[in-house]
Amino acid sequence: MKGAYELPSASPIIRILQITDPHLFSTPDGELLGVPTMKSFQAVLDAVQQESFDYDLILATGDLVQDHNREAYHRFGQMVKQLKKPLFWIEGNHDLQPQMSNALGIYAQIQPHRHILLSNNWQIVLLDSHVFGKPGGKLSELQLAWLSETLRNHSERYTLVVLHHNILPTNSAWLDQHSLSNPEQLADVLSNFSNVKAILHGHIHQEVDQQWLNYRVLATPSTCIQFKPNCDKFTLDIKSPGWRELNLMPNGVIRTIVKRLKTDCFLPNFSATGY
């Protein structure tokens, strides 16, 4: 693991922009279930820049590309330059190593660090839950041991844990079979520390703000297609692409809101039965 990234800030509030699951292709006209993912991602980036939210960093929480192509990662790297703040990423089940690290590593803005120390007594820990060749997720023994060590070494800091896969069920059989397979092991690690405030993830292409054990669990809409919750069979949602804004307060509180594009021009093919 690389050492921690220390983010300086004069503000007692650290502001985070989360973007997730853009599913970009190597070609600019690539579509996922009828949605041109590059155009929807660009629309989200444009909308973010129209907001007054002055974020300090960006979290990209997996499934950055759809076709496993190195050029798709370069497309992501070029597109996020306009955000102009440090960007940290994790793997999703559609991402592929080592081309992900190799491609993103050439962009100065995009950081390889998985541990971020913030100036207001917070820290962010980014975990790799992807399993090669499988849509579901799992945290390896190495990841769990590193998480435990990091929390122990910085036990005085409020903590935001970030991964790709969901922990809580979406009440959708087709999607829940691809959740994190070992949440009990994660819970065992977290139970030894009192300052873990929330778990943030992507993967399910929908908004969540719920409690799991003593932790707040947050999930965020994709920048392309949306999955409709509470549907046992594969079902797409009519909701627009979106993103999340988070404020980490100096007293350990998280204030957050999900925002979406105010347009219906990225509707998917609702007759699709999977992807």
C-alpha positions as CSV (number, residue, x, y, z in Angstrom):
1,M,0.0,0.0,0.0
2,K,1.2,3.5,-0.8
3,G,1.6,5.9,2.1
4,A,-1.1,8.3,3.1
5,Y,-2.0,11.4,1.1
6,E,-2.3,14.5,3.3
7,L,-4.8,17.0,2.0
8,P,-4.2,20.5,3.3
9,S,-7.2,22.8,3.8
10,A,-7.9,26.1,5.6
11,S,-11.5,25.2,6.1
12,P,-12.8,23.1,9.0
13,I,-15.3,21.5,6.6
14,I,-13.9,19.1,4.0
15,R,-16.1,18.9,0.9
16,I,-16.1,15.8,-1.3
17,L,-17.5,15.1,-4.7
18,Q,-18.4,11.5,-5.4
19,I,-18.8,10.2,-9.0
20,T,-19.4,6.6,-9.7
21,D,-20.0,3.9,-12.3
22,P,-19.5,6.0,-15.5
23,H,-19.0,2.8,-17.6
24,L,-17.0,4.6,-20.3
25,F,-16.0,2.9,-23.6
26,S,-12.8,3.1,-25.6
27,T,-14.8,4.8,-28.4
28,P,-16.7,8.1,-27.8
29,D,-19.9,6.7,-29.2
30,G,-20.1,3.7,-26.9
31,E,-23.5,3.0,-25.4
32,L,-24.7,1.0,-22.4
33,L,-28.3,-0.1,-22.8
34,G,-28.9,2.8,-25.1
35,V,-27.2,5.5,-23.1
36,P,-24.1,7.1,-24.6
37,T,-22.0,6.9,-21.4
38,M,-19.4,9.5,-22.5
39,K,-22.1,12.1,-23.1
40,S,-23.9,11.4,-19.9
41,F,-20.6,11.6,-17.9
42,Q,-19.8,14.9,-19.6
43,A,-23.2,16.2,-18.8
44,V,-22.7,15.3,-15.1
45,L,-19.2,17.0,-15.1
46,D,-20.7,20.1,-16.7
47,A,-23.5,20.2,-14.1
48,V,-21.1,19.8,-11.3
49,Q,-19.2,22.8,-12.5
50,Q,-22.4,24.9,-12.5
51,E,-22.9,24.2,-8.8
52,S,-21.6,26.4,-6.0
53,F,-20.2,23.3,-4.2
54,D,-16.5,24.0,-3.7
55,Y,-15.2,20.5,-3.2
56,D,-11.7,19.7,-2.0
57,L,-11.3,16.3,-3.6
58,I,-13.1,13.8,-5.8
59,L,-13.9,10.1,-5.1
60,A,-14.5,7.9,-8.2
61,T,-16.0,4.7,-6.8
62,G,-15.5,2.1,-9.5
63,D,-16.7,0.8,-12.8
64,L,-15.0,3.7,-14.5
65,V,-15.1,1.7,-17.8
66,Q,-17.3,-0.9,-19.4
67,D,-15.1,-2.6,-22.1
68,H,-11.9,-3.2,-20.1
69,N,-10.0,-1.1,-22.6
70,R,-7.0,1.0,-21.7
71,E,-8.2,3.8,-23.9
72,A,-11.4,4.0,-21.9
73,Y,-9.3,4.8,-18.8
74,H,-7.5,7.5,-20.7
75,R,-10.8,8.9,-21.8
76,F,-11.8,9.1,-18.1
77,G,-8.5,10.7,-17.2
78,Q,-8.9,13.4,-19.9
79,M,-12.5,14.1,-19.0
80,V,-12.0,14.7,-15.3
81,K,-9.2,17.2,-15.9
82,Q,-11.8,20.0,-15.8
83,L,-12.6,19.2,-12.2
84,K,-9.1,20.4,-11.2
85,K,-9.0,18.8,-7.8
86,P,-7.2,15.6,-6.6
87,L,-9.1,12.5,-7.6
88,F,-8.9,9.2,-5.8
89,W,-10.3,6.0,-7.3
90,I,-11.2,2.4,-6.5
91,E,-11.8,-0.6,-8.7
92,G,-15.3,-1.8,-9.6
93,N,-16.3,-5.2,-10.9
94,H,-16.1,-3.9,-14.5
95,D,-12.6,-2.5,-14.0
96,L,-9.5,-4.5,-15.0
97,Q,-6.0,-4.3,-13.6
98,P,-3.2,-3.7,-14.3
99,Q,-4.3,-1.4,-17.2
100,M,-6.4,0.6,-14.9
101,S,-3.5,1.6,-12.7
102,N,-1.1,2.0,-15.6
103,A,-3.4,4.2,-17.6
104,L,-4.6,6.4,-14.7
105,G,-1.1,6.7,-13.3
106,I,0.0,9.1,-16.0
107,Y,-2.4,11.9,-14.9
108,A,-1.0,14.1,-12.2
109,Q,-4.4,14.9,-10.8
110,I,-5.4,11.3,-10.3
111,Q,-3.9,9.9,-7.1
112,P,-3.0,6.2,-6.4
113,H,-3.3,6.6,-2.6
114,R,-5.9,4.6,-0.7
115,H,-5.5,6.5,2.6
116,I,-6.3,10.2,2.8
117,L,-5.6,12.2,5.9
118,L,-7.7,15.4,6.1
119,S,-6.9,18.5,8.0
120,N,-10.1,18.5,10.1
121,N,-9.3,15.2,12.0
122,W,-11.0,13.0,9.4
123,Q,-9.5,10.2,7.3
124,I,-10.7,8.4,4.2
125,V,-9.9,4.7,3.7
126,L,-10.4,3.3,0.2
127,L,-10.8,-0.5,-0.1
128,D,-10.6,-2.8,-3.2
129,S,-13.7,-5.1,-3.2
130,H,-13.5,-6.3,-6.8
131,V,-12.9,-9.9,-7.6
132,F,-11.3,-10.7,-10.9
133,G,-13.9,-12.1,-13.4
134,K,-16.8,-11.9,-11.0
135,P,-19.6,-9.2,-10.6
136,G,-19.8,-9.8,-6.9
137,G,-17.4,-8.4,-4.4
138,K,-15.2,-9.5,-1.5
139,L,-12.7,-7.9,0.8
140,S,-9.5,-10.0,0.9
141,E,-7.7,-10.9,4.1
142,L,-5.0,-8.4,3.1
143,Q,-7.5,-5.6,2.6
144,L,-9.2,-6.3,6.0
145,A,-5.8,-6.5,7.8
146,W,-4.7,-3.2,6.2
147,L,-8.0,-1.6,7.2
148,S,-7.6,-2.7,10.8
149,E,-4.0,-1.5,10.9
150,T,-5.0,1.9,9.4
151,L,-7.8,2.4,11.8
152,R,-5.6,1.4,14.7
153,N,-2.9,3.8,13.8
154,H,-5.3,6.7,13.4
155,S,-7.9,5.8,16.0
156,E,-8.4,9.4,17.0
157,R,-9.7,10.4,13.5
158,Y,-13.2,10.2,12.2
159,T,-13.3,7.8,9.3
160,L,-15.1,7.4,6.0
161,V,-14.7,3.9,4.5
162,V,-15.1,3.7,0.7
163,L,-15.5,0.6,-1.5
164,H,-17.4,-0.3,-4.7
165,H,-19.8,-3.1,-3.7
166,N,-22.9,-2.7,-1.6
167,I,-23.4,-4.1,1.9
168,L,-27.1,-3.6,2.4
169,P,-29.6,-5.5,0.2
170,T,-31.5,-3.5,-2.5
171,N,-34.4,-6.0,-2.3
172,S,-33.6,-6.9,-5.9
173,A,-32.6,-10.6,-6.3
174,W,-30.7,-10.1,-9.5
175,L,-28.6,-7.3,-8.0
176,D,-28.2,-8.6,-4.5
177,Q,-26.5,-11.7,-5.6
178,H,-23.6,-9.4,-6.7
179,S,-23.2,-7.7,-3.3
180,L,-20.2,-7.8,-1.0
181,S,-20.0,-11.4,0.0
182,N,-18.2,-11.0,3.4
183,P,-19.8,-8.0,5.2
184,E,-19.5,-9.9,8.5
185,Q,-15.7,-9.8,8.3
186,L,-15.9,-6.1,7.6
187,A,-18.1,-5.6,10.6
188,D,-15.7,-7.6,12.8
189,V,-12.9,-5.2,11.9
190,L,-15.0,-2.1,12.3
191,S,-16.4,-3.1,15.6
192,N,-13.0,-2.5,17.3
193,F,-13.0,1.2,16.5
194,S,-15.5,3.9,17.5
195,N,-14.8,6.6,15.0
196,V,-15.9,5.0,11.8
197,K,-18.8,7.3,10.8
198,A,-20.0,6.0,7.3
199,I,-19.4,3.6,4.5
200,L,-19.7,5.0,0.9
201,H,-20.1,2.9,-2.2
202,G,-21.3,2.7,-5.8
203,H,-22.2,-0.4,-7.8
204,I,-26.0,-0.4,-7.4
205,H,-26.7,2.7,-9.6
206,Q,-29.2,4.1,-7.0
207,E,-29.3,6.3,-4.0
208,V,-29.1,4.9,-0.5
209,D,-28.8,6.6,2.9
210,Q,-29.5,3.9,5.6
211,Q,-28.0,2.4,8.7
212,W,-26.0,-0.8,8.9
213,L,-25.2,-1.8,12.5
214,N,-23.9,1.6,13.9
215,Y,-22.7,2.9,10.5
216,R,-24.3,5.2,8.0
217,V,-24.3,3.6,4.5
218,L,-24.4,5.8,1.5
219,A,-24.7,4.8,-2.2
220,T,-24.9,7.1,-5.2
221,P,-26.5,7.1,-8.6
222,S,-24.4,6.3,-11.6
223,T,-23.4,8.9,-14.1
224,C,-25.2,6.8,-16.8
225,I,-28.0,4.2,-16.3
226,Q,-29.9,3.7,-13.1
227,F,-31.2,0.4,-11.6
228,K,-34.6,0.4,-10.1
229,P,-34.7,-0.9,-6.5
230,N,-37.2,-3.5,-5.1
231,C,-37.3,-5.4,-8.4
232,D,-36.3,-9.1,-8.4
233,K,-35.8,-9.1,-12.2
234,F,-33.4,-6.7,-14.0
235,T,-35.2,-3.4,-14.2
236,L,-33.9,0.0,-15.2
237,D,-35.1,3.2,-13.6
238,I,-36.4,6.4,-15.2
239,K,-34.3,8.6,-12.9
240,S,-31.5,10.8,-14.3
241,P,-27.8,10.3,-13.9
242,G,-26.4,11.9,-10.7
243,W,-23.6,12.4,-8.2
244,R,-23.1,13.0,-4.5
245,E,-21.8,16.0,-2.5
246,L,-20.5,15.3,1.0
247,N,-19.5,17.7,3.8
248,L,-17.3,16.2,6.5
249,M,-17.8,18.3,9.6
250,P,-15.2,18.8,12.3
251,N,-17.5,17.3,14.9
252,G,-17.7,13.9,13.0
253,V,-21.1,14.7,11.3
254,I,-21.6,14.0,7.6
255,R,-23.9,16.3,5.7
256,T,-24.6,15.0,2.2
257,I,-27.0,15.4,-0.8
258,V,-27.5,13.6,-4.1
259,K,-28.0,15.7,-7.2
260,R,-29.2,14.6,-10.6
261,L,-29.2,16.0,-14.1
262,K,-32.3,18.0,-14.8
263,T,-33.0,16.3,-18.1
264,D,-34.5,13.1,-19.5
265,C,-32.3,12.9,-22.5
266,F,-30.3,9.9,-21.1
267,L,-33.2,7.4,-20.8
268,P,-32.0,3.8,-21.4
269,N,-33.6,1.0,-23.4
270,F,-36.2,-0.2,-20.9
271,S,-36.8,-3.4,-22.7
272,A,-33.3,-4.6,-21.8
273,T,-33.2,-7.7,-19.7
274,G,-29.6,-7.4,-18.5
275,Y,-26.1,-6.2,-19.5
